[in-house]
């Protein structure tokens, strides 16, 4: 499935009946960043749409997918279009935190469950009236930051340089790292930022190197995460470099090459599922996703496609209960879906073990934060 770039709605993909859908048909609207700086995340998600289940609880499902071009304004426009024009029962998106945040208002105002594919905890915290309608399948940055900072502290490092993207994702990580570091005996030496669309992070790298940190943490995602690590290595920094789970793409490995070797981050089970024992419960979630994805794309997916797959898996679990309350296409059905999403217990997903509750709309604990290393041009389990 090839995703176009230009105007709003150019990639509307209606998967299901070609005729007018029945009143009871479930409609799921998706906005992902298939183009722009977030395309390394959004492209795998766009390719996952065709693999998604076409039936839930005995009802046909239609997916309406739009490219938000990694732009927050377009993300909000997409959300409003999906709610007002298409009458979707569920909103999914976006791939990026800055694009997701404006969508929270649309979800709250319309009473439509929103399941984000982005990472920052600000999407679901604090769980106020607006975020009551928002859920997130990607583990919160505070969970992952805690796991990787504990690992850094155990390594013997005392000082830590920081470089991150200048948006909600990077600042969300910086907020957590600056809070946790003192508790673990770590001192931050820098707070350098760069934009996702920048072509170089050399200036930021030089400022970090001057402070002579024991290690460096990079808070970025996709191919933009290569820039600071490459700059650090090219300028002679030989210390350990840590990244976030946002780097899990083949493009990151290919573009970074030898410069990203040795990078360690806290990530999700899907990325290193082949390193887990055959009887590990995560294999089932991964096998289902891989089989469905390969059937339509002919290749193995990556975790960012898994974000969308897991999100729809949670919706699918919620549908039978919601159907006992009301029919799709109604406010009552949307509200019942929201309530059902809060009742999943120990659901094994590609992203972790989900336990969403009325007070936690992310629902992961430390069992979902797995230490991963770039080794030999691959993502491998840190043993």
ABEGO torsion letter per residue (X at the ends): XBBBABBBGAABBBBEBABBBBAABBBBBBBBBABEAAAAAAAAAAAAAAABBABBGGBBBBBBBBBAGGBAAAAAAAAAAAAAAAGBABBBOBABAAAAAAAAAAAAAAGBBBBBABABAAAAOBBBAAAAABBBABBBAAAAAAAAAAAAAAAGBABBBBBBBBBAAAAAAAAAAAAAAAAAGBBBABBBBBBAABABAAAAAAAAAAAGBABBBBBBBEAAAAAAAAAAAAAGBABBBBBBAAABBAAAAAAAEAAABGBBBBBBAAAAAAABBAABAAAAAAAAAAAAAAAAAGBBBBAAAAAAAAAAAAAAAAAAAAAAABBBGBAAAAAAAAAAAAABBGBBBAAEBBBBBAABAAGBBAAABBBBBBBGGBBBBBX
